[in-house]
Every structure is written in structure tokens, then in C-alpha cells.
Amino acid sequence: MNANSTLPAVVEGSGKGVVAHAGLHALGSFADRLRLGDSLSARIPVSGERLPLHDRGKVLVQAMLMLTGGGEACADIERLRAQGALFGSVPSDSTLYRTFRSISAETLSDLWEAMAEVRAKVWRRAAATTGTATVVLDIDGSLHQIHSENKEEAAANYKGGYGFHPIYCFADATGETLAVALRPGNAGANNIADHVALLDAAIAGLPAEVSAGHRPGDDAGLVRRPIQVRTDSAGCTDFVWHARNRNVGFAVVARSNAGIHAAISRIAFDEDYWQPALRQDGEERPGAAVAEVTDLVDLSGWPSGTRLVVRREPLHPGAQQSLFPSTMFRYWGHYTDATGEAVDLDVHMRAHAHVEDNIRRLKDSGAQRFPFTDFEANSAWLAVVCFADGLVRWFQQLCLTGALAIAEPKTLRWGLWHTPARIVHRARRRIVRILDGWPGSDVLLDAHRRIALLT
């Protein structure tokens, strides 16, 4: 029996005609078909007397490909630079470094506008974002640990760590980031101004047919498609009034207070109030129940139509703080101005947990590393990480099917992005031949067929 894990071979350099990132080439072709590079380039001002050797829009798209492939620093662009047969002229790490450092706050805002233009094209094609259903936005913050004290605005956070405390706004239907604000590690979790600015930026990033009627002070009669924003208890403030001023519905996690204590005390043992809670798949959640206590609390300080829905579930080890002291149950609740059955509203609010998955994907795609000392450059880096994740989400929606259409970054890297292939030239054409027997070859070929159909 042979216990060796490899076959003997003579290993030499000078290999030609072989490439290792055929999947990233497909993603880049998809970006080119959407004219993403052109949209970004139009927003980046040119300084100096001559145009740069590398178009800055193209540089950012290639940076997105690098991040998608697992890159975490500007030096990782060299992995694409070594594959000129697939990616053409790729900037050096120093060029990429200078590009990020040249992006001002104003230019970054313009780049988000460019992404919004492309997003509008994608959303009109994707089943998940067409129709008349409510567009749900999720806001949440996350602590990003930094192991260096030379980063501008990095600071100690409330959990004893050190780094940044950005807040994100995601589109729940696709998981893509609509807006992000990089903040110091000691930034407050309940900062209303930050939440409002992020909401406005997210609305601006939506297609015009969705954002219509949702600007500050707009008449509700202008609304073509409803929007709802979900937040954790950080939004349980005057933020809900700002949402109402934008004709945006809300669902925010409740904080413990005397009024909620009194309401739960009145119904804690009255089973007529409680209905079985449901899971996301529609099946009953064992031991959990839902009750609406809107009529038992004073909501005069909330926008009209506000409701309070409470859920209880059996205590379990490590359970977070409860709305109501109990040795049997953990109580949790949320305020919302949505219509519908309390049980369905509870299911919908629990889906706010999707933000954890979205943030995890970003951290696995470059958001855990901030290569620069300058705060503005790190803000641009985080934005491009979000752009790259959005590009991947669009690619999954329009070009992939099956398990890879919902796969995590690690699975996509191993199964698709780093697909090996051979380059051949015939009749003045460059042909990429995927390795025979590669598990994802059929998926990649089908993706290219779908890309060719995009107009």
C-alpha cells in the first residue's frame, strides 16, 4: 500500500500557457459587460498633465478581483499581474497603493454613485429585486479589531478591543452593501446622526424607481415601492422619526423599560395572548411563543401605527439579556409600524440576523485588514471591499445556479475563482481551456454563456 499523498515529479520553472484564476477572469468579464470600470473611471478626477498609465476605474475593478480571490493587501495584486494572458495590464502594488491614497471623501461618494448606476442595471434583471415587494434595509455595526496603533482614528472599543467600529446598511434581498461608514473604535453604537446619514446614503444607492418618495420630506404620494429599515436596539431612538420623515417603515429591537415590564407581567401566564412562534422555514419553533402588547404599553412617543411584538423562548445557556426577568423564559421584542400578524412580523424581524452573515462575508474578503495609516485611505479600502462583495453578489444572481449561487467566499475561491486553465491562440483568438475534470467547469462555462447574453 502506497501512503504517499502525491506522485513523484520533476518540478521546474518557466511554465507557459497555464493560468490559475480562470474564474476571476469570468468575474472580470462580467464587470466589463456591466461597464463597471467605465462608471468608476468617470468619477475619479485626473491630476497632472498626462493621463495615468493605468485607468483608475480599471485599477479598482482589478482590486476587486484581487479581494475576491482572497487578497488582503495591495501586494496581493501581484498574483493577478503574473497572469497577463488573462487580465492584461495589471497595476503594481505601488500604483494600487497610490490609487487608494488619492481617493478623497468627495471622490469616494462619487464612486458609490457609480456603483448605484450599475446596481440599477443589475436589479432590473434579477428576480430577487424586481416586483413590488417592500425593499428591506438592514443597519448594523461591527467591531473590527486592529493590531496596530499607527492607524488614524483607531481606538479602544466597549468590548475591550482596539480598532474601528463601522456601521453598514445592507439590502436584505441580495445581501449587498448599500452604504458603510468607517468610524473610530470608540464611536457610539446608538449615534442617531450616523444612522440617519447611513440611511440616506443607502436610499441614494437604490434604483430611482425604488428610492422615489423616500428623500427627507418627500410626499408619500411619490412612493412607487415601499422601503423598510431594520435595526437592533441602536435604532430604538428618535431614529424612527427620521425614517418616518422619509416614508420608510421601521422594525427596531426593543429595549427593556418599566412599560414593557408591566405589559409582560400582565400576560406572562395568560396563554390566550400567546401564539406559537415560527421559524424562517414556516415550521413551529419548539417552546417559543409570540404576543402583541401594543394595547398594553404607552406608544404616544412613537410614530402613529407603531406596534410592539414580544417573543418568549425557553432559557438556554449563554442567552442574551432579556426584556423581562424570568427563570423560565427569555423575552425579546421589537417595535414596528408594519401591518400583518404578530407571528409573521416576528419571523420577519428575526431575519435581521442576516446582517451577521453579510458582515462575516466582508471580513472574509478584506474587511478584516486595513493596510493604510490614513483614515481616508482605509475608508476607501473598506468601500472597495464592499464593491467587490456587491460584484460577486450580482455575479451569483445573474450568472450562477445551484449551490454556488449562494456559496460563501471560501467555497467560491476553492471551487470557482481559482479554476486552472490553459491559454491557446488560434486564428488570432485567445482561447481559455479549463482543466479537464475540474468540478466547477460546467458552471464556469455556463456563466460565460450568461455573460455573453447581457446587454
SULJODA-V133990 format. One record per residue. N is the residue number from 1. PHI is phi in whole degrees, -180 to 180 (999 if undefined). BURIAL is # if it has 16 or more other C-alpha atoms within 10 Angstrom, else .. Layout:
# SULJODA-V133990
<<N	PHI	BURIAL> <N	PHI	BURIAL>>
This chain:
# SULJODA-V133990
<<1	999	.> <2	-96	.> <3	-96	.> <4	-71	.> <5	-92	.> <6	-137	.> <7	-95	.> <8	-60	.> <9	-158	.> <10	-92	.> <11	-101	.> <12	-132	.> <13	-89	.> <14	66	.> <15	-71	.> <16	-131	.> <17	76	.> <18	-119	#> <19	-129	#> <20	-121	#> <21	-133	#> <22	-63	#> <23	-69	#> <24	-67	#> <25	-63	#> <26	-63	#> <27	-64	#> <28	-66	#> <29	-64	#> <30	-64	#> <31	-62	#> <32	-66	.> <33	-64	.> <34	-82	#> <35	59	.> <36	-65	#> <37	-60	#> <38	-63	#> <39	-63	#> <40	-70	#> <41	-60	#> <42	-65	.> <43	-99	#> <44	-103	#> <45	-67	.> <46	-98	.> <47	-107	.> <48	97	.> <49	-83	.> <50	-122	.> <51	-67	.> <52	-66	.> <53	-59	.> <54	-107	.> <55	-55	#> <56	-69	#> <57	-65	#> <58	-63	#> <59	-59	#> <60	-68	#> <61	-64	#> <62	-67	#> <63	-65	#> <64	-62	#> <65	-63	#> <66	-61	#> <67	-66	#> <68	-61	#> <69	-76	#> <70	112	#> <71	-66	#> <72	-131	#> <73	-153	#> <74	-59	#> <75	-62	.> <76	-71	#> <77	-64	#> <78	-62	.> <79	-65	.> <80	-82	#> <81	-62	#> <82	-77	.> <83	-115	#> <84	-60	.> <85	-66	#> <86	-101	#> <87	-112	#> <88	68	.> <89	-81	#> <90	-110	#> <91	-68	#> <92	-75	#> <93	-64	#> <94	-69	.> <95	-64	#> <96	-63	#> <97	-59	#> <98	-67	.> <99	-62	#> <100	-63	#> <101	-72	#> <102	-89	#> <103	-85	#> <104	-81	.> <105	-62	.> <106	-67	.> <107	-65	#> <108	-63	#> <109	-60	#> <110	-67	#> <111	-66	#> <112	-62	#> <113	-63	#> <114	-63	#> <115	-63	#> <116	-65	#> <117	-61	#> <118	-69	#> <119	-58	#> <120	-59	#> <121	-64	.> <122	-68	#> <123	-64	#> <124	-73	.> <125	-101	.> <126	-93	.> <127	-64	.> <128	-70	.> <129	-123	#> <130	-100	.> <131	101	.> <132	-120	.> <133	-65	.> <134	-61	.> <135	-87	#> <136	-99	#> <137	-109	#> <138	-119	#> <139	-110	#> <140	-160	#> <141	-106	#> <142	-152	#> <143	-91	#> <144	-110	#> <145	-77	#> <146	-122	#> <147	-102	.> <148	-154	.> <149	-99	.> <150	-101	.> <151	-95	#> <152	-59	.> <153	74	#> <154	-68	#> <155	-155	#> <156	-69	#> <157	-111	#> <158	-70	.> <159	-98	.> <160	90	.> <161	-91	#> <162	-146	#> <163	153	#> <164	-116	#> <165	-134	#> <166	-73	#> <167	-120	#> <168	-122	#> <169	-129	#> <170	-112	#> <171	-88	#> <172	-63	#> <173	-65	.> <174	-119	#> <175	85	#> <176	-77	#> <177	-83	#> <178	-90	#> <179	-163	#> <180	-149	#> <181	-129	#> <182	-77	#> <183	-132	#> <184	-60	#> <185	-62	#> <186	-95	#> <187	-65	#> <188	-71	.> <189	-72	#> <190	-105	#> <191	-69	.> <192	-65	#> <193	-59	.> <194	-64	#> <195	-66	#> <196	-67	#> <197	-62	.> <198	-68	#> <199	-61	#> <200	-63	#> <201	-65	#> <202	-66	#> <203	-62	#> <204	-64	#> <205	-84	#> <206	-87	#> <207	-56	#> <208	-58	.> <209	-70	.> <210	-94	#> <211	-78	#> <212	-56	#> <213	85	#> <214	-116	#> <215	-87	#> <216	-54	.> <217	81	.> <218	-64	.> <219	-70	.> <220	-61	#> <221	-68	.> <222	-84	.> <223	-68	#> <224	-98	.> <225	-144	#> <226	-69	#> <227	-127	#> <228	-129	#> <229	-113	#> <230	-114	#> <231	-141	#> <232	-79	#> <233	-66	#> <234	-63	#> <235	-89	#> <236	-83	#> <237	-143	#> <238	-66	.> <239	-55	#> <240	-64	#> <241	-69	#> <242	-66	#> <243	-63	#> <244	-62	#> <245	-65	#> <246	-105	#> <247	56	#> <248	-110	#> <249	-71	#> <250	-140	#> <251	-147	#> <252	-129	#> <253	-66	#> <254	-81	#> <255	-103	#> <256	-67	#> <257	-154	.> <258	-62	.> <259	-64	.> <260	-69	#> <261	-56	.> <262	-64	.> <263	-64	#> <264	-68	#> <265	-58	.> <266	-71	.> <267	-116	.> <268	-52	#> <269	-115	.> <270	-103	.> <271	-67	.> <272	-66	.> <273	-81	.> <274	-97	#> <275	-122	.> <276	-57	#> <277	-78	#> <278	-113	#> <279	-86	#> <280	-65	.> <281	-88	.> <282	92	.> <283	-81	.> <284	-65	.> <285	-91	.> <286	-54	.> <287	80	.> <288	-103	#> <289	-145	#> <290	-127	#> <291	-143	#> <292	-100	#> <293	-119	#> <294	-54	#> <295	-77	.> <296	-106	.> <297	-128	#> <298	-89	.> <299	-112	#> <300	-65	.> <301	-88	.> <302	-108	#> <303	-59	#> <304	-58	.> <305	87	.> <306	-69	#> <307	-126	#> <308	-123	#> <309	-115	#> <310	-118	#> <311	-123	#> <312	-123	#> <313	-150	#> <314	-58	.> <315	-62	#> <316	-141	.> <317	-57	.> <318	83	.> <319	-62	.> <320	-75	.> <321	-54	.> <322	-100	#> <323	-70	#> <324	-147	#> <325	-68	.> <326	-157	.> <327	-92	.> <328	-112	.> <329	-129	#> <330	-104	#> <331	-107	#> <332	-146	#> <333	-154	#> <334	-150	#> <335	-95	#> <336	-156	#> <337	-108	#> <338	-80	.> <339	-94	.> <340	123	.> <341	-73	.> <342	-59	#> <343	-63	#> <344	-68	#> <345	-64	#> <346	-65	#> <347	-59	#> <348	-62	.> <349	-69	#> <350	-64	.> <351	-68	.> <352	-59	#> <353	-63	.> <354	-57	.> <355	-61	#> <356	-63	.> <357	-66	.> <358	-64	#> <359	-68	#> <360	-61	#> <361	-62	#> <362	-65	#> <363	-66	#> <364	-85	#> <365	-130	#> <366	115	#> <367	-82	#> <368	-91	#> <369	-122	#> <370	-124	#> <371	-75	.> <372	-110	#> <373	-85	#> <374	-74	.> <375	-65	#> <376	-62	#> <377	-66	#> <378	-68	#> <379	-64	#> <380	-65	#> <381	-60	#> <382	-64	#> <383	-63	#> <384	-68	#> <385	-58	#> <386	-66	#> <387	-61	#> <388	-62	#> <389	-64	#> <390	-63	#> <391	-60	#> <392	-65	#> <393	-61	#> <394	-63	#> <395	-61	#> <396	-64	#> <397	-68	#> <398	-99	#> <399	-122	#> <400	-119	#> <401	-134	.> <402	70	.> <403	-65	.> <404	-70	#> <405	-69	#> <406	-127	.> <407	-71	.> <408	-81	.> <409	-54	#> <410	-63	#> <411	-64	.> <412	-66	#> <413	-65	#> <414	-72	.> <415	-100	#> <416	-138	#> <417	-61	#> <418	-100	#> <419	-61	#> <420	-82	#> <421	-155	#> <422	-120	.> <423	-98	#> <424	-129	.> <425	-121	.> <426	-149	.> <427	51	.> <428	61	.> <429	-120	.> <430	-94	.> <431	-118	.> <432	-103	#> <433	-106	.> <434	-72	#> <435	-56	.> <436	-58	.> <437	84	.> <438	-66	.> <439	-56	.> <440	-100	#> <441	-63	#> <442	-63	.> <443	-64	#> <444	-68	#> <445	-63	.> <446	-66	.> <447	-62	#> <448	-65	#> <449	-64	.> <450	-68	.> <451	-62	#> <452	-62	.> <453	-86	.> <454	-70	.> <455	-126	.>>
